[in-house]
Amino acid sequence: MADSLVVFARMLARAYRYEDAEQEIISQALLETTNANFWDVMFQLMKDNEIHKRILEQMVEDIRVSLEDFREYSARNIKIPVFDFSGNLLAGVLNELLKYEHWTKNYYGHMLDLADPMLSKEIDRESVEMVQKTLKELTEWEQMHIRKINDLLGKI
């Protein structure tokens, strides 16, 4: 297996782990509130984060990197911070989530730029194009999350 495939997968591992971090933020917040609007949006984001993780796993499989190694690398090397939301809980949570959503949107966009130069010499064109298409879709999905969070921020 070529080093560029492993490097690309390890870079995806960071996004994979940050999808987990978002879920931790949301889980903590949902324990503290019964706000129905907040619950509706956060539950949707949690579901989407699980879908994003599966999409990332599929990309790793598509570029022929061990999924077990990918998951292990992600858990071992990328730490999830502990979150402490005091004051206005909902606004604090939403503002923290916005940081992650902007980060993942930008990160997926940069990974999209790297896909062709890093993967094209190691895997077939169709697989590279699938990775690029997927990263573009993830970038758009994150943009949608940013809009949802901003809309919710305007309502609380």
matplotlib code that plots the C-alpha trace (Angstrom):
import matplotlib.pyplot as plt

x = [0.0, 1.3, 2.2, -0.1, -3.1, -2.3, -1.6, -4.9, -6.8, -5.0, -6.1, -9.7, -9.3, -9.2, -12.6, -13.9, -12.9, -14.3, -17.7, -17.5, -16.6, -19.7, -21.8, -20.3, -21.2, -24.7, -25.1, -24.1, -26.4, -29.4, -29.0, -29.5, -32.5, -36.0, -36.2, -38.1, -36.5, -33.1, -33.8, -35.1, -32.1, -29.5, -31.0, -30.8, -27.2, -26.4, -27.9, -26.0, -22.7, -23.2, -23.9, -20.8, -18.7, -20.0, -19.3, -15.7, -15.4, -16.6, -14.0, -11.2, -12.4, -12.5, -8.9, -7.9, -6.8, -7.6, -10.8, -9.6, -6.3, -8.1, -10.4, -7.6, -5.5, -8.4, -9.2, -5.5, -4.1, -7.0, -8.3, -11.8, -11.8, -14.0, -16.6, -17.9, -20.8, -21.8, -24.0, -26.3, -26.1, -27.9, -26.0, -22.7, -23.4, -24.5, -21.4, -19.1, -20.9, -20.5, -16.7, -16.7, -19.1, -17.0, -13.8, -15.3, -16.6, -13.2, -11.4, -13.5, -12.9, -9.2, -9.3, -11.2, -8.2, -5.8, -7.7, -6.5, -2.8, -2.6, -4.7, -4.5, -1.2, -2.3, -6.0, -8.1, -9.7, -13.2, -12.3, -10.6, -13.7, -15.9, -13.8, -14.0, -17.7, -18.2, -16.0, -17.9, -21.2, -19.8, -18.7, -22.3, -23.8, -21.6, -22.8, -26.4, -25.5, -24.1, -27.3, -29.4, -27.3, -27.4, -31.2, -31.6, -29.3, -31.6, -34.5, -33.1]
y = [0.0, 3.4, 5.9, 8.6, 6.4, 5.9, 9.7, 10.5, 8.1, 9.4, 12.9, 11.6, 10.1, 13.6, 14.5, 11.1, 11.9, 15.4, 13.9, 12.1, 15.3, 17.0, 14.1, 14.5, 18.1, 17.4, 14.4, 16.5, 19.4, 17.1, 15.8, 19.4, 20.6, 19.8, 22.6, 20.9, 23.0, 22.4, 18.6, 18.4, 20.1, 18.3, 14.9, 15.5, 16.5, 13.4, 11.2, 13.1, 12.7, 8.9, 9.0, 11.1, 8.6, 5.8, 7.7, 8.3, 4.6, 3.8, 6.2, 4.5, 1.1, 2.5, 3.6, 0.2, 1.2, -1.0, 0.2, -1.3, 0.6, 3.8, 3.6, 2.7, 5.6, 8.0, 6.9, 6.7, 9.9, 12.4, 13.4, 14.8, 17.6, 17.7, 20.4, 22.7, 24.8, 27.3, 30.4, 30.2, 26.4, 26.4, 29.3, 28.0, 24.6, 26.1, 28.4, 25.5, 23.3, 26.2, 26.0, 22.3, 22.7, 25.4, 23.4, 20.2, 22.2, 23.8, 20.5, 18.5, 21.2, 21.0, 17.2, 17.5, 19.6, 16.9, 13.9, 13.9, 14.6, 12.2, 9.3, 9.4, 7.5, 4.8, 4.0, 4.0, 7.2, 6.1, 5.7, 9.1, 10.7, 8.9, 10.2, 13.7, 13.5, 12.3, 15.1, 17.7, 16.3, 16.3, 20.0, 20.9, 18.9, 20.8, 24.1, 23.0, 22.2, 25.7, 27.2, 25.0, 26.0, 29.7, 29.5, 27.8, 30.4, 33.1, 31.4, 31.0]
z = [0.0, -0.9, 1.7, 0.1, 0.7, 4.4, 4.8, 3.1, 5.4, 8.5, 7.5, 7.1, 10.6, 12.1, 10.6, 11.7, 15.3, 15.1, 14.1, 17.4, 19.2, 17.9, 19.1, 22.6, 22.7, 21.6, 24.0, 26.9, 25.9, 25.4, 29.0, 30.2, 28.2, 27.1, 24.5, 21.6, 18.8, 20.2, 20.5, 16.9, 15.3, 17.6, 17.0, 13.2, 13.6, 15.6, 13.0, 10.2, 12.1, 12.2, 8.5, 7.9, 9.9, 7.8, 4.6, 5.8, 6.6, 3.1, 1.6, 3.6, 2.3, -1.3, -1.1, 0.2, 3.7, 6.7, 8.4, 11.7, 11.4, 10.5, 13.5, 15.8, 14.6, 15.0, 18.6, 19.6, 18.1, 18.0, 21.4, 22.1, 24.5, 27.6, 27.2, 30.0, 29.1, 31.8, 31.5, 28.5, 27.8, 24.5, 23.0, 24.3, 22.7, 19.4, 19.2, 19.9, 17.3, 14.8, 15.3, 14.5, 11.6, 10.0, 10.7, 9.0, 6.1, 5.5, 6.2, 3.7, 1.1, 1.6, 1.5, -1.8, -3.2, -2.0, -3.4, -6.9, -6.3, -3.4, -4.7, -8.5, -8.7, -6.4, -7.2, -10.3, -11.7, -10.8, -7.2, -7.1, -8.6, -6.0, -3.2, -4.7, -5.1, -1.6, -0.1, -2.1, -0.7, 2.8, 2.4, 1.3, 4.1, 6.6, 5.1, 5.6, 9.3, 9.7, 8.4, 10.8, 13.8, 12.9, 12.4, 15.8, 17.4, 16.2, 17.9, 21.4]

ax = plt.figure().add_subplot(projection="3d")
ax.plot(x, y, z, "-o")
ax.set_aspect("equal")
plt.show()
